[in-house]
Amino acid sequence: MADRGGQPSKGILKLYDRWSQSGAGLIISGNVMVDSRTLGEKYNVIIEDESSMDLLKEWARLAQQNGAALWMQINHPGRQAPKFNKEIVAPSAVRLSHRAFFNTPRPLTENEIWDIIERFGNTALIAKKAGFSGVQIHGAHGYLVSQFLSSNTNQREDQWGGSLENRAKFAIEIYRNMRQKVGADFPIGIKINSADFQRGAFTEEESLLVIDMLSAEGIDMIEVSGGTYEKAAMMGLAHKESTLQREAYFADFIVKARKRTTTPLMLTGGFRTVSVMAEAIKNNELDFIGLARPFALNPQIVKDFFEEKISTIHIPYIKIGIKAIDKMAFIDTLWYALQLERMGNGKEPNLKMSPWKPFRRAIKENIFG
């Protein structure tokens, strides 16, 4: 929803103004890119310098005007950068299986790795200057930080690959760079996969060890999710029916994580019913309930929960019937993105929107390639 050039648009400001009235305690932004040369989507917000400072300040002011905190989610797509990007980089030259949409990435050089680490830190500092309450490193869902963590996508033989400690070094150095720039009292969180749900990739056991490392570094919050573009577990696509019935996709993992760390934990993915959320909090399994797609359908959902107007929300999974595309969850994601765009234009979400509308939009704007 950004303007051309990656500036926060009027639609973004209106959307977060709306969400400020939702009753949420913490709002975490969508992906903010650290490098204009490599985007996850064509209209990402991009922050490489302070040229958009006035708009960023207004974004922070509007989102937090009713008491919520706003954290900026900071990201680099790595190999999950679609073909429209001129150059795609990653830890290693491992291409996604969706070859129609993604090219083979070029392995990053040592200097480029340190440059990206510096970019994460600079973006975090700009967020602080703009009045955001904190920042979050996106280390999940198969993006660049997640790629470094996985032995499937990180086949390097230098200090950034091989052992788990080496593969986690990229995430740790990003955190350290941010911390050095923003100071001790500015919150820094990370979103991390419980697992990649792919053979030979990042495992639960490795994730728990990385959580140990991040906790030892002093990170302020760890959000747990899972999956990649190739295995969209964050959308509920890699789970048994019994897991879906329990709602929270990664509920078993968060219990294991809680036993390992006192760092505040957030769980996102699958929560739909107030009683289930309340039970997780009561049992001290986590500290934050993460909701995403529900906010695309009901922008004041938390307020409605608290006022007991509703106790649950149904989230449809959007398909067009083309297996290869439905498996990637792109149309589902775009359908919900168009709901956000509607709210940014001052309209209400349209729950009856045809799944072919986001598909046609993707083709028209050449989103995939």
Secondary structure, DSSP 8 states (H G I E B T S, - for coil): ---TTS---HHHHHHHHHHTTS--SEEEEEEEES-TTS-SSTT-EE-SSSTTHHHHHHHHHHHHTTS-EEEEEEE--GGG--TTSS--EESS----S-TTT----EE--HHHHHHHHHHHHHHHHHHHHHT-SEEEEEE-TTSHHHHHH-TTT----STTSSSHHHHHHHHHHHHHHHHHHH-TTS-EEEEEES---STTS--HHHHHHHHHHHHHHT-SEEEEE---SSS-GGGTTTS-HHHHHTS-TTHHHHHHHHHH--S-EEEESS--BHHHHHHHHHTTS-SEEE--HHHHH-TTHHHHHHTTS-SB--------S-HHHHHHTHHHHHHHHHHHHHHHTT----TT--THHHHHHHHHTT---
